[in-house]
Amino acid sequence: MLEHLGWTELLSRWSGEAIAHADAVGLEVTPEMRASGWIGVPPASAADIAAAQARLERSLPRSYQAFLAITDGWPVLSFDFGQVWPVAGLDWVAAADPGLYEVVCADHGYEWPPDGDDGPPLMNRCLLLSSGTDNFLYDTGRLGADGEWATTCWTSWYPGAGDQQPSFRAGLESHYASFVCFEAPDSFTHTEVAAQVASACQRATGAGRGSSTRPGTSAALAPTSLSRSSAC
């Protein structure tokens, strides 16, 4: 969607747009952020990255490490996803959000495919990237030929996992595109992504994502209307 932008340009654009719409997205803008036009934080240290890899017993993919080389976390995503955790906070869903894990993985009398892209199989192999009530997930079980892990989401408004993105970079691009579509329609980037985000919104709220819940999904996770979808 925004592959032509390098990490620095993408995050710099997002910074300026988040500062301009800080009240709408609940971002507390410090004087330093306003002066610099940058909402990120210092890069992750080599020690923090090494510690995370040792703790998770996995090497972190290249696009995520490229992000960490610029900023160790990010204070805004889209909708109710909150922020991207620093690498020291990256952990398995079961440890990072036990409540979510218990709801999804409770025995509802349904036998999930062991390698499925939803429900307990998904939760057992995912890391939680975000802090919000909606969940940005890093799927360590979906490895591309380029060595990248896929990303997906689990939200309060759809009963089950969302669309899969092929990498951390692609997943964050998707959040940024939604951010400019719904929160910053006056931004320069909006004209680049509006049509693509509108198409994604239609897929997300169309017949394929109806109101019936999937097996093993509680009513608390059932979808509600996507109030900002008309902003596209």
Secondary structure as GFF3:
##gff-version 3
##sequence-region A 1 232
A	DSSP	alpha_helix	7	20	.	.	.	ID=ss1
A	DSSP	alpha_helix	22	25	.	.	.	ID=ss2
A	DSSP	alpha_helix	31	36	.	.	.	ID=ss3
A	DSSP	alpha_helix	46	56	.	.	.	ID=ss4
A	DSSP	alpha_helix	62	68	.	.	.	ID=ss5
A	DSSP	three_ten_helix	87	89	.	.	.	ID=ss6
A	DSSP	beta_strand	91	92	.	.	.	ID=ss7
A	DSSP	alpha_helix	93	96	.	.	.	ID=ss8
A	DSSP	alpha_helix	98	105	.	.	.	ID=ss9
A	DSSP	alpha_helix	119	125	.	.	.	ID=ss10
A	DSSP	beta_strand	126	128	.	.	.	ID=ss11
A	DSSP	beta_strand	135	143	.	.	.	ID=ss12
A	DSSP	beta_strand	149	154	.	.	.	ID=ss13
A	DSSP	alpha_helix	168	182	.	.	.	ID=ss14
A	DSSP	alpha_helix	190	205	.	.	.	ID=ss15
A	DSSP	three_ten_helix	207	209	.	.	.	ID=ss16
A	DSSP	three_ten_helix	219	221	.	.	.	ID=ss17
A	DSSP	three_ten_helix	229	231	.	.	.	ID=ss18
###
